Amino acid sequence: MNTILETDGITRSFGGDRRSQPIHVLRGVSLSVRQGEMVTIVGPSGSGKSTLLQCMSGLDAVSTGTVTIAGTAIGELDLDQAAAFRRDNIAFVFQSYNLIPAFTAFDNVALAMRMSRGNVDRRSVMSALDSVGLREVSGRRPGQLSGGQQQRVAIARALATRPSLLFADEPTGALDSESGSRVLALLREYTADGRSVVMVTHDLEAAAVGDRVLVMRDGQIHGELVSPTATQVFDAVESARVSR
């Protein structure tokens, strides 16, 4: 199975001058994600999970090391090239939704499709909204939706563009258990045709849905679990927390 994403010794540091030491958030992280694989990332608060996700997706620059997606070293792209590459290959589900307030749910999903494909297929937009149970509210704006509904619109927006690699930062954090289970099933199903998902989560039951679970501690990969149970994920995270 081919590799879609690879990081080689990436670090990310913030600050640092003659008066203060830099803060090292990522410390030499190397990992790979295969096509058709769902990888989840867990770890104690402050372990670097969200920073790693942003660096892997190209939303944040690494300090050292390389990130390669579909054979392209994204750190070598200029700003315009990087934006075009993300548009054509990547989708991101943000914890804060990032919906356009003046747009309806339909228009938020359609905009992502228009930017990715250059045109909008109304049937595909409605299918994406239907997949997250929101067909009936397609004409409502974000302010008219609950937080959980807004998160599901954000997920529909990502799914509609059919990227080869989807990043998700706490995609079930604002959802009730039923909606969360539905979203996890969608993300799991998304990998069936060779696409890949990388998800950061605090929900250890959600993490166990992945093919592999990476456990982070202090900016490094502390452990890796293959097809684990939720109990095994919990034990691994507790081990990372205790050994800090």
C-alpha positions as CSV (number, residue, x, y, z in Angstrom):
1,M,0.0,0.0,0.0
2,N,1.4,3.4,-1.0
3,T,2.3,6.1,1.4
4,I,0.2,9.3,1.1
5,L,1.8,11.3,4.0
6,E,5.3,11.2,5.5
7,T,7.1,13.3,8.1
8,D,10.8,13.1,8.6
9,G,12.2,14.5,11.9
10,I,9.9,17.5,12.0
11,T,10.2,20.0,14.9
12,R,8.2,23.1,15.7
13,S,9.5,25.7,18.2
14,F,8.0,29.1,19.2
15,G,9.8,32.2,20.5
16,G,13.3,32.3,21.8
17,D,15.6,35.3,22.0
18,R,18.4,36.6,24.2
19,R,15.9,36.9,27.1
20,S,14.0,33.6,26.8
21,Q,14.4,30.1,25.6
22,P,12.3,28.8,22.7
23,I,9.3,26.6,23.5
24,H,9.8,23.2,21.7
25,V,6.3,21.8,20.8
26,L,7.4,19.1,18.4
27,R,10.6,17.3,18.8
28,G,11.7,15.2,15.8
29,V,8.5,13.5,14.8
30,S,8.7,10.9,12.0
31,L,5.6,9.0,10.8
32,S,3.8,7.8,7.7
33,V,0.2,7.4,6.7
34,R,-0.7,4.9,4.0
35,Q,-3.4,5.3,1.4
36,G,-6.8,4.0,2.7
37,E,-5.6,4.3,6.3
38,M,-7.3,6.1,9.2
39,V,-4.7,7.2,11.8
40,T,-5.8,8.8,15.1
41,I,-3.6,10.8,17.4
42,V,-4.1,11.0,21.1
43,G,-2.1,12.2,24.1
44,P,-2.2,14.4,27.3
45,S,-3.1,18.0,26.9
46,G,0.0,20.0,25.7
47,S,1.6,17.0,24.1
48,G,1.6,18.6,20.6
49,K,-1.3,16.8,18.9
50,S,-2.9,19.8,17.3
51,T,0.4,21.4,16.3
52,L,1.4,18.2,14.6
53,L,-1.8,18.1,12.7
54,Q,-1.4,21.7,11.5
55,C,2.2,21.1,10.5
56,M,1.3,17.9,8.6
57,S,-1.4,19.7,6.7
58,G,0.7,22.7,5.8
59,L,-1.3,25.1,7.8
60,D,1.7,25.8,10.0
61,A,5.4,25.7,8.9
62,V,7.8,23.3,10.6
63,S,11.0,24.6,12.1
64,T,13.1,21.7,10.8
65,G,12.4,18.5,9.0
66,T,10.2,17.7,6.0
67,V,6.5,16.9,5.4
68,T,5.7,15.1,2.1
69,I,2.2,14.6,0.8
70,A,1.5,12.5,-2.3
71,G,5.2,12.8,-3.2
72,T,5.4,16.6,-2.8
73,A,7.6,18.2,-0.1
74,I,5.1,20.9,0.9
75,G,7.8,23.0,2.7
76,E,9.4,23.7,-0.7
77,L,6.2,25.3,-2.2
78,D,5.7,29.1,-2.2
79,L,2.5,30.5,-0.7
80,D,0.5,30.3,-3.9
81,Q,1.7,26.8,-4.7
82,A,1.0,25.7,-1.2
83,A,-2.6,27.1,-1.3
84,A,-3.3,25.4,-4.6
85,F,-1.8,22.1,-3.4
86,R,-4.0,22.1,-0.2
87,R,-7.1,23.0,-2.3
88,D,-6.6,20.1,-4.6
89,N,-5.3,17.4,-2.2
90,I,-6.4,18.2,1.4
91,A,-9.4,18.9,3.4
92,F,-9.4,20.0,7.1
93,V,-12.2,19.7,9.6
94,F,-11.5,22.5,12.2
95,Q,-12.5,22.3,15.8
96,S,-14.0,25.8,15.5
97,Y,-16.0,25.0,12.4
98,N,-14.7,28.0,10.3
99,L,-18.0,28.4,8.5
100,I,-18.9,31.6,6.7
101,P,-21.7,33.2,8.8
102,A,-23.5,34.9,5.9
103,F,-23.7,31.6,3.9
104,T,-26.3,28.9,4.3
105,A,-25.2,25.4,5.1
106,F,-25.6,24.5,1.4
107,D,-23.5,27.5,0.3
108,N,-20.7,26.7,2.7
109,V,-20.4,23.2,1.3
110,A,-20.8,24.5,-2.3
111,L,-18.1,27.1,-1.9
112,A,-15.5,24.4,-1.0
113,M,-16.6,22.4,-4.0
114,R,-16.3,25.4,-6.3
115,M,-12.8,26.2,-5.0
116,S,-11.7,22.6,-5.5
117,R,-13.4,21.7,-8.7
118,G,-14.3,25.0,-10.3
119,N,-18.0,24.1,-10.4
120,V,-20.8,23.0,-8.1
121,D,-22.9,19.9,-8.5
122,R,-26.0,20.5,-6.4
123,R,-26.7,16.8,-6.1
124,S,-23.3,16.2,-4.6
125,V,-23.7,19.1,-2.1
126,M,-27.1,17.7,-1.0
127,S,-25.6,14.2,-0.8
128,A,-22.8,15.5,1.5
129,L,-25.3,17.3,3.8
130,D,-27.6,14.2,3.8
131,S,-24.7,12.0,4.8
132,V,-24.4,14.0,8.1
133,G,-28.2,14.2,8.6
134,L,-28.6,17.9,7.6
135,R,-30.6,17.9,4.3
136,E,-33.5,19.6,6.0
137,V,-31.5,22.5,7.3
138,S,-29.5,23.2,4.1
139,G,-31.0,26.7,3.8
140,R,-30.1,27.8,7.3
141,R,-27.1,30.0,8.2
142,P,-24.6,28.9,10.9
143,G,-26.2,31.3,13.4
144,Q,-29.4,29.3,13.1
145,L,-27.7,26.0,13.8
146,S,-26.6,24.3,17.0
147,G,-22.9,23.8,17.6
148,G,-23.2,20.1,16.7
149,Q,-25.0,21.0,13.5
150,Q,-22.3,23.5,12.5
151,Q,-19.7,20.8,13.1
152,R,-21.6,18.4,10.8
153,V,-21.8,21.1,8.1
154,A,-18.0,21.5,8.4
155,I,-17.6,17.7,8.0
156,A,-20.0,17.7,5.0
157,R,-17.9,20.5,3.4
158,A,-14.7,18.4,3.7
159,L,-16.3,15.2,2.4
160,A,-17.9,17.0,-0.6
161,T,-14.5,17.8,-2.1
162,R,-13.3,14.2,-1.9
163,P,-9.7,15.0,-1.1
164,S,-7.1,12.2,-1.0
165,L,-6.2,13.2,2.6
166,L,-8.5,14.6,5.2
167,F,-7.4,16.1,8.5
168,A,-9.8,16.4,11.5
169,D,-9.2,18.2,14.7
170,E,-11.6,17.0,17.4
171,P,-14.4,16.4,14.9
172,T,-16.8,14.9,17.5
173,G,-16.0,17.3,20.3
174,A,-19.3,19.3,19.9
175,L,-21.5,16.3,19.1
176,D,-23.8,14.2,21.1
177,S,-23.0,10.4,21.2
178,E,-25.4,9.5,18.4
179,S,-24.2,12.3,16.0
180,G,-20.6,11.5,17.0
181,S,-21.0,7.9,16.1
182,R,-22.4,8.8,12.8
183,V,-19.5,11.1,12.0
184,L,-17.0,8.5,13.0
185,A,-18.7,6.0,10.8
186,L,-18.5,8.5,7.9
187,L,-14.8,9.1,8.4
188,R,-14.2,5.4,8.7
189,E,-16.1,4.7,5.5
190,Y,-14.3,7.5,3.7
191,T,-11.1,5.4,3.6
192,A,-12.8,2.5,1.8
193,D,-11.8,3.8,-1.7
194,G,-8.2,4.6,-0.9
195,R,-8.5,8.0,0.8
196,S,-6.9,8.6,4.1
197,V,-7.9,10.3,7.4
198,V,-5.7,11.7,10.1
199,M,-7.7,12.7,13.3
200,V,-6.7,14.3,16.6
201,T,-9.1,13.5,19.4
202,H,-9.5,13.5,23.2
203,D,-12.2,10.9,22.9
204,L,-10.4,7.6,23.4
205,E,-13.4,5.5,22.2
206,A,-13.3,7.6,19.0
207,A,-9.6,7.1,18.7
208,A,-10.0,3.3,18.7
209,V,-11.9,3.6,15.4
210,G,-8.6,4.2,13.6
211,D,-6.4,1.5,12.0
212,R,-3.5,2.9,14.0
213,V,-3.4,5.1,17.1
214,L,-0.4,7.3,17.7
215,V,0.1,8.3,21.3
216,M,2.0,11.6,21.8
217,R,4.0,12.8,24.9
218,D,6.1,16.0,25.1
219,G,6.1,16.6,21.4
220,Q,7.1,13.1,20.4
221,I,5.5,9.8,19.4
222,H,5.4,7.9,22.7
223,G,3.7,4.8,21.3
224,E,1.8,3.2,18.5
225,L,-1.2,0.9,18.7
226,V,-2.6,-1.2,15.8
227,S,-6.4,-1.8,15.8
228,P,-6.7,-1.3,19.6
229,T,-9.6,-1.4,21.9
230,A,-10.7,1.8,23.7
231,T,-9.3,0.3,26.9
232,Q,-5.9,-0.2,25.3
233,V,-5.9,3.4,24.1
234,F,-6.9,4.6,27.6
235,D,-4.0,2.6,29.2
236,A,-1.5,4.0,26.6
237,V,-2.6,7.6,27.2
238,E,-2.4,7.1,31.0
239,S,1.1,5.6,30.6
240,A,2.1,8.7,28.6
241,R,0.6,11.0,31.2
242,V,2.2,9.3,34.2
243,S,5.7,9.0,32.6
244,R,5.9,12.8,31.7
